[in-house]
């Protein structure tokens, strides 16, 4: 996932009116702790699904890169 995709996801999930970027700048340690806790809980609950999704995404990205490389050499 690219950084801008993650920003968009957080924007969608955060309550409207919450400037989460400012909150993270002002309170980096609590923000990091919350992110770690959410990541841990997601990993415990949906770890296999996340790994499968990440693997599929990586394979798709690699395939696109190879296709671009091949087409640029022709």
C-alpha atoms as an extended CHARMM CRD file, in Angstrom:
* protein
*
        74  EXT
         1         1  UNK       CA              0.0000000000        0.0000000000        0.0000000000  PROA      1               0.0000000000
         2         2  UNK       CA              1.3550000000        3.3730000000       -0.9720000000  PROA      2               0.0000000000
         3         3  UNK       CA              1.4730000000        6.1930000000        1.5630000000  PROA      3               0.0000000000
         4         4  UNK       CA             -1.2560000000        8.1780000000       -0.1950000000  PROA      4               0.0000000000
         5         5  UNK       CA             -3.5240000000        5.1120000000       -0.1840000000  PROA      5               0.0000000000
         6         6  UNK       CA             -3.0160000000        4.7090000000        3.5640000000  PROA      6               0.0000000000
         7         7  UNK       CA             -3.7770000000        8.4090000000        4.1070000000  PROA      7               0.0000000000
         8         8  UNK       CA             -7.0190000000        8.0350000000        2.1700000000  PROA      8               0.0000000000
         9         9  UNK       CA             -7.9920000000        4.9740000000        4.1820000000  PROA      9               0.0000000000
        10        10  UNK       CA             -7.3620000000        6.7630000000        7.4900000000  PROA      10              0.0000000000
        11        11  UNK       CA             -9.3010000000        9.7910000000        6.2150000000  PROA      11              0.0000000000
        12        12  UNK       CA            -12.2900000000        7.5360000000        5.4930000000  PROA      12              0.0000000000
        13        13  UNK       CA            -12.1220000000        5.7540000000        8.8580000000  PROA      13              0.0000000000
        14        14  UNK       CA            -11.4910000000        8.7920000000       11.0660000000  PROA      14              0.0000000000
        15        15  UNK       CA            -14.4870000000       10.7340000000       12.3600000000  PROA      15              0.0000000000
        16        16  UNK       CA            -15.3660000000       13.7440000000       10.2360000000  PROA      16              0.0000000000
        17        17  UNK       CA            -13.6680000000       16.9020000000       11.4330000000  PROA      17              0.0000000000
        18        18  UNK       CA            -10.7850000000       15.0550000000       13.1030000000  PROA      18              0.0000000000
        19        19  UNK       CA             -7.4250000000       16.3040000000       11.8300000000  PROA      19              0.0000000000
        20        20  UNK       CA             -5.5420000000       13.0880000000       12.5250000000  PROA      20              0.0000000000
        21        21  UNK       CA             -2.3350000000       14.3720000000       10.9080000000  PROA      21              0.0000000000
        22        22  UNK       CA             -2.1770000000       17.2490000000       13.4140000000  PROA      22              0.0000000000
        23        23  UNK       CA             -2.9210000000       14.8380000000       16.2490000000  PROA      23              0.0000000000
        24        24  UNK       CA             -0.0620000000       12.5780000000       15.1300000000  PROA      24              0.0000000000
        25        25  UNK       CA              2.3230000000       15.5720000000       14.8840000000  PROA      25              0.0000000000
        26        26  UNK       CA              1.3920000000       16.7930000000       18.3610000000  PROA      26              0.0000000000
        27        27  UNK       CA              1.2930000000       13.3730000000       20.0620000000  PROA      27              0.0000000000
        28        28  UNK       CA              3.6160000000       11.0360000000       18.1460000000  PROA      28              0.0000000000
        29        29  UNK       CA              4.1970000000        8.4790000000       20.9300000000  PROA      29              0.0000000000
        30        30  UNK       CA              0.4960000000        7.8550000000       21.7120000000  PROA      30              0.0000000000
        31        31  UNK       CA             -0.2490000000        7.7750000000       17.9630000000  PROA      31              0.0000000000
        32        32  UNK       CA              2.4440000000        5.1560000000       17.4690000000  PROA      32              0.0000000000
        33        33  UNK       CA              1.1330000000        3.1320000000       20.4190000000  PROA      33              0.0000000000
        34        34  UNK       CA             -2.4140000000        3.2210000000       19.0050000000  PROA      34              0.0000000000
        35        35  UNK       CA             -1.1890000000        2.2000000000       15.5450000000  PROA      35              0.0000000000
        36        36  UNK       CA              0.7970000000       -0.6780000000       17.0510000000  PROA      36              0.0000000000
        37        37  UNK       CA             -2.1880000000       -1.8610000000       19.1020000000  PROA      37              0.0000000000
        38        38  UNK       CA             -4.5240000000       -1.7350000000       16.1070000000  PROA      38              0.0000000000
        39        39  UNK       CA             -1.9730000000       -3.5570000000       13.9650000000  PROA      39              0.0000000000
        40        40  UNK       CA             -1.5350000000       -6.2210000000       16.6270000000  PROA      40              0.0000000000
        41        41  UNK       CA             -5.2840000000       -6.7450000000       16.9920000000  PROA      41              0.0000000000
        42        42  UNK       CA             -5.8160000000       -6.8700000000       13.2250000000  PROA      42              0.0000000000
        43        43  UNK       CA             -2.9470000000       -9.3130000000       12.8680000000  PROA      43              0.0000000000
        44        44  UNK       CA             -4.3530000000      -11.5970000000       15.5390000000  PROA      44              0.0000000000
        45        45  UNK       CA             -7.8650000000      -11.4880000000       14.1570000000  PROA      45              0.0000000000
        46        46  UNK       CA             -7.2480000000      -11.3610000000       10.3980000000  PROA      46              0.0000000000
        47        47  UNK       CA             -3.5780000000      -12.2310000000        9.9450000000  PROA      47              0.0000000000
        48        48  UNK       CA             -4.0840000000      -14.9030000000        7.2780000000  PROA      48              0.0000000000
        49        49  UNK       CA             -6.3800000000      -12.6630000000        5.2260000000  PROA      49              0.0000000000
        50        50  UNK       CA             -3.9370000000       -9.7520000000        5.4480000000  PROA      50              0.0000000000
        51        51  UNK       CA             -1.0100000000      -11.9240000000        4.3570000000  PROA      51              0.0000000000
        52        52  UNK       CA             -2.9990000000      -13.3050000000        1.4290000000  PROA      52              0.0000000000
        53        53  UNK       CA             -4.0190000000       -9.8040000000        0.3770000000  PROA      53              0.0000000000
        54        54  UNK       CA             -0.4740000000       -8.4620000000        0.7040000000  PROA      54              0.0000000000
        55        55  UNK       CA              0.8650000000      -11.4030000000       -1.3090000000  PROA      55              0.0000000000
        56        56  UNK       CA             -1.6720000000      -10.8460000000       -4.0640000000  PROA      56              0.0000000000
        57        57  UNK       CA             -0.8650000000       -7.1460000000       -4.1460000000  PROA      57              0.0000000000
        58        58  UNK       CA              2.8790000000       -7.8480000000       -4.3180000000  PROA      58              0.0000000000
        59        59  UNK       CA              2.3910000000      -10.3420000000       -7.1610000000  PROA      59              0.0000000000
        60        60  UNK       CA              0.2440000000       -7.8390000000       -9.0720000000  PROA      60              0.0000000000
        61        61  UNK       CA              2.8240000000       -5.0750000000       -8.6200000000  PROA      61              0.0000000000
        62        62  UNK       CA              5.6530000000       -7.3510000000       -9.7200000000  PROA      62              0.0000000000
        63        63  UNK       CA              3.6840000000       -8.4620000000      -12.7750000000  PROA      63              0.0000000000
        64        64  UNK       CA              2.9760000000       -4.8380000000      -13.7410000000  PROA      64              0.0000000000
        65        65  UNK       CA              6.6580000000       -3.9400000000      -13.3320000000  PROA      65              0.0000000000
        66        66  UNK       CA              7.7780000000       -6.8570000000      -15.4940000000  PROA      66              0.0000000000
        67        67  UNK       CA              5.2050000000       -5.9630000000      -18.1560000000  PROA      67              0.0000000000
        68        68  UNK       CA              6.4530000000       -2.3440000000      -18.2030000000  PROA      68              0.0000000000
        69        69  UNK       CA             10.0620000000       -3.4920000000      -18.4220000000  PROA      69              0.0000000000
        70        70  UNK       CA              9.3270000000       -5.8420000000      -21.3200000000  PROA      70              0.0000000000
        71        71  UNK       CA              7.2900000000       -3.2510000000      -23.2240000000  PROA      71              0.0000000000
        72        72  UNK       CA              9.9740000000       -0.5810000000      -22.7510000000  PROA      72              0.0000000000
        73        73  UNK       CA             12.6310000000       -2.8470000000      -24.2930000000  PROA      73              0.0000000000
        74        74  UNK       CA             10.6110000000       -3.5780000000      -27.4290000000  PROA      74              0.0000000000
